[in-house]
């Protein structure tokens, strides 16, 4: 009886370990991750409006009071600048690596006058920028990311339907460029 109980416990523990490993490996073997979905819609440095099914891998649960755009980038081409004119009631930026892992998040409270002007750079690019700061990037907030390729997601709060046209216009005008 003790041997049977021992075998059952060992089998349950082994099955649990296997299930956990499989769950952890699913994202790396998935063909429909956020990177694949965005790459079908636009090339690097083009913002893409995120519909709720697309946004789920990047921003988690979808709040109906938020709207979002995403931009894929490759830091091997140079630093990436995200900028937008005007303001909204609230916005946030998150930077994800190619696998969709969040490596940096910031919101409008971290930006001077609440303006959207951010530069994403590798550590080496950041040193170069500090040695010779381009005039057009002087007022930007800098994000250091030790990645080659990534996704920047800009989310904004839409308090009610009357705000939607203005928010849509603001999101459509967000620039995602390589410098």
PyMOL commands that set and color helices and strands:
alter all, ss='L'
color gray80, all
select helices_A, chain A and resi 2-29+34-41+52-59+75-77+108-110+112-114+123-131+135-137+161-172
alter helices_A, ss='H'
color red, helices_A
select strands_A, chain A and resi 47-49+66-74+80-84+91-97+102-107+116-121+141-144+149-157+175-178
alter strands_A, ss='S'
color yellow, strands_A
deselect
rebuild
show_as cartoon
